[in-house]
Amino acid sequence: MDTKLKAFMDGVRLKNPGEDEFLQAVQEVVETVWDFYMENPRYQKAKILDRMIEPERVIMFRVPWVDDKGEVQVNRGFRVEYNSAIGPYKGGLRFHSSVNLSGLKFLGFEQTFKNSLTSLPMGGGKGGSDFNPRGKSDMEIMRFCQSFMCELFRHIGPNTDVPAGDIGVGGREIGYLYGMYKKLRNEFTGVFTGKGREYGGSLIRPEATGYGAIYFVREMLALKGESLKGKTIALSGFGNVAWGAAIKATELGAKVITLSGPDGYIYDPDGISGEKIDYMIELRASNMDVVQPYAEKYGVQFFAGKRPWEQKVDIAIPCAIQNELNEEDARKLIANGCQLIAEASNMGCTAEAANLATKEISFGPGKAVNAGGVAVSGLEMTQNSMRLDWTREEVDAKLNQIMINIHNTCVKFGQEPSGKVNYIKGANIGGFVKVAEAMIAQGLV
Ligand code: 2IT
């Protein structure tokens, strides 16, 4: 490794001890943009990388609420306002027991690059809580969301910071959060995306991350002269992202044969299509966080405590959470003939798995592959500002074009002399340039 690069990363590690996920995300970006950075003295002079890895602001707060038994509960709330060089902070809220500052810093950092790739005017941010929605009643969820917003409302706004959903935060939670924001501010504004259709939400937003991921995979295959027709796909997760990906993959002629939850995975060799896809929504809405009922309902195999990467498939798309596919999984997939791994989850693969897949087969990193979600959030903001409502076809066509553009950006910055594309490098440099230029133009702020 370049000695300057090593010294830079040593400094980052010293400053952020124990923040493993954050360090993993930074390392990946720094390694891949380093040569480009070194060729641009302007960036070095302005210390752009040093500034980019530091969040502009971190907000951390207490979230007290009362459960159904009348007992007081206390959670921790966060909003990491990472970078506002190209637009208001934008990114989801995650409610999950694993949420901590390191995780949200990694997500906010990635979001900055991802949002830049969409070409829409959105900065990067992320937030959430260690609140675990599993098994909570509707009233408990509402009380928690209201308490969370009682602090967050003073830090956000349609031109300041625009949150959305992520793991554990779907339409129901957005509704409760938005309702409390509106009451406290006495304003009806587009301060959230992923809103319900009745109060300013965009068509296609629930499907957007999954649809966008499949559009991106379609482009990756097309570059190699191939298509999704007849391909088998392993998906993990069973939430919004997996749902959208299953619909679009099936529509484009592929067959999705796995889904997973914290309890294990199901294997459906006939393909997860039609009413089986709708059943995913029921499973998710049950708030139990398990996929085993799918196996019971449709008479297919369930593998308790395992992940789907042991199955023979053409394409693997992690759709659940970070580091859910490791080097050994990648090895297994490749040995079984898998030709493409694409992250629909954020940093779904460990660094080792991502590097192996980049070298041996094709690998699409999350900040490019899953950018469709935030891209349609950006389109929701546009519709709210214009007081207009676009049709499904209009939103879908824009999403499709954005994913094609992101793919082109990855090829532009990531294509090697052999013709092969290093999508990690392409996405990182592509996302970096716009933010870096905006930061330089705006001076030392
Ligand atoms: O990781 C992501 O890009 C999201 N959770 C969506 C963020 C957004 O603002 O729509």
Residues whose N, C-alpha, C, O or C-beta is under 5 A from the ligand:
A	BS01	2IT	K90 G91 G92 V162 P163 A164 G165 D166 N370 G373 V374 S377
